[in-house]
Amino acid sequence: MASKLSEEKLSMADDEVIKRVLEGHQDLYEVLIRRYNGYLYKVGRSYGYEHDDVEDLMQDTYINAYRNLRSFEGRSTVKTWLVRIMLNQCYHKKQKFSYKYEQSTSEEMLNDAKTFFNSSESDVNKEFQNKELKGVLEAAILKLPEDYRQVFTLREMTGLSTAETAESLKISESNVKVRLNRAKKILQELVQQTYNPKELFDFNLIYCDGMVAGVYTRLVNENITFIEMPKKTFVQRLLFWQN
């Protein structure tokens, strides 16, 4: 189900969305959810978490951000703010449950990829879209040391600037550049070929409706609102787009 919000509302600036949500237009929070699903998903997948786990972490991130909208002072962009919350969610999950990801590909797949990349007869641009080879590249990213993987994910896969990445990870911009260069070198050694990192760990648009529904269901169940209104009215306002 596509969003029932108008194109005008979906294109609203982040600060205006937050302002309107705080005034009682909770339905507009959907704008931020749809706008930043892809960024948060890439962060979660880069930690090695499976799809369902990442969606749970994304929901937690959006709920956490919603609860703290009044404290957002605009010192950073909303994107950076959400990414930082997501990074914290991933870190705490890893610490609490000692999570260990399962390799989705084997060493044989990496060897096959190297053979493919060395073949002059291969149509690289076409075959790069192949699901198996995409899995090889994603597996290579998961082999990176965590510090390098975080920087690579934020800079190359989500498109954050050097400054935004430094702010999100609380490191210097020079450290961002060093870690990014080292991450690229390691990946090049693993796959021996140019890659298009923005295509990795994509959050397919078919999942956006489910994420919006999940977040809003929790907002209703936990009765999280910024203005006084009867719960029945609150539920109707939040779930209007499901009718």
Rosetta blueprint (number, residue, H / E / L):
1 M L
2 A L
3 S L
4 K L
5 L L
6 S L
7 E H
8 E H
9 K H
10 L H
11 S L
12 M L
13 A L
14 D H
15 D H
16 E H
17 V H
18 I H
19 K H
20 R H
21 V H
22 L H
23 E L
24 G L
25 H L
26 Q H
27 D H
28 L H
29 Y H
30 E H
31 V H
32 L H
33 I H
34 R H
35 R H
36 Y H
37 N H
38 G H
39 Y H
40 L H
41 Y H
42 K H
43 V H
44 G H
45 R H
46 S H
47 Y L
48 G L
49 Y L
50 E L
51 H H
52 D H
53 D H
54 V H
55 E H
56 D H
57 L H
58 M H
59 Q H
60 D H
61 T H
62 Y H
63 I H
64 N H
65 A H
66 Y H
67 R H
68 N L
69 L H
70 R H
71 S H
72 F L
73 E L
74 G L
75 R L
76 S L
77 T L
78 V H
79 K H
80 T H
81 W H
82 L H
83 V H
84 R H
85 I H
86 M H
87 L H
88 N H
89 Q H
90 C H
91 Y H
92 H H
93 K H
94 K H
95 Q H
96 K H
97 F H
98 S L
99 Y L
100 K L
101 Y L
102 E L
103 Q L
104 S L
105 T L
106 S L
107 E H
108 E H
109 M H
110 L H
111 N H
112 D H
113 A H
114 K H
115 T H
116 F H
117 F H
118 N L
119 S L
120 S L
121 E L
122 S L
123 D L
124 V H
125 N H
126 K H
127 E H
128 F L
129 Q L
130 N L
131 K H
132 E H
133 L H
134 K H
135 G H
136 V H
137 L H
138 E H
139 A H
140 A H
141 I H
142 L H
143 K L
144 L L
145 P L
146 E H
147 D H
148 Y H
149 R H
150 Q H
151 V H
152 F H
153 T H
154 L H
155 R H
156 E H
157 M H
158 T L
159 G L
160 L L
161 S L
162 T H
163 A H
164 E H
165 T H
166 A H
167 E H
168 S H
169 L H
170 K L
171 I L
172 S L
173 E H
174 S H
175 N H
176 V H
177 K H
178 V H
179 R H
180 L H
181 N H
182 R H
183 A H
184 K H
185 K H
186 I H
187 L H
188 Q H
189 E H
190 L H
191 V H
192 Q L
193 Q L
194 T L
195 Y L
196 N L
197 P H
198 K H
199 E H
200 L L
201 F L
202 D L
203 F L
204 N L
205 L H
206 I H
207 Y H
208 C H
209 D H
210 G H
211 M H
212 V H
213 A H
214 G H
215 V H
216 Y H
217 T H
218 R H
219 L H
220 V H
221 N H
222 E L
223 N L
224 I L
225 T L
226 F L
227 I L
228 E L
229 M L
230 P L
231 K H
232 K H
233 T H
234 F H
235 V H
236 Q H
237 R H
238 L H
239 L L
240 F H
241 W H
242 Q H
243 N L
